[in-house]
Amino acid sequence: CQDLLALADGGLLATAHHDGALRLSDARSPQLVRELAGLHSKPLTGLSAAGAGALLTAGRDHALHVVDVRAMAVRATAQHELFRVGLAWTRPAASPDGGWLACGSHDGGVFLWAA
């Protein structure tokens, strides 16, 4: 597990994994509830909340994905030819309403995207 985030409802834990998968587990037990396998083609490095019912993920494939938690489907993807996730613990960020996405790049720069 690369990162862990308790969802706002308190009942689920979201976890980021080396195999590129996003997993949701019951917070009261180790039971897997849902999985989005292959979300990233390389290790998933970090998670954050991205507005109501959404998570933002970053991966070593140099992409950010906004994921709808209920549907376990990608709502949006953010990439740029110069953006590079350089560390295994890179964590993305989103504005409270999910309208803006941000993430640090390998060269120390910060990239911003409108979601």
Sequence and secondary structure as in RCSB ss.txt:
>XXXX:A:sequence
CQDLLALADGGLLATAHHDGALRLSDARSPQLVRELAGLHSKPLTGLSAAGAGALLTAGRDHALHVVDVRAMAVR
ATAQHELFRVGLAWTRPAASPDGGWLACGSHDGGVFLWAA
>XXXX:A:secstr
  EEEE TTSSEEEEE TTS EEEEETTSS EEEEETTSSSS EEEEEE STTEEEEEETTTEEEEEETTTTEEE
EEE  TT    STT   EE TTS EEEEE TTS EEEEE 
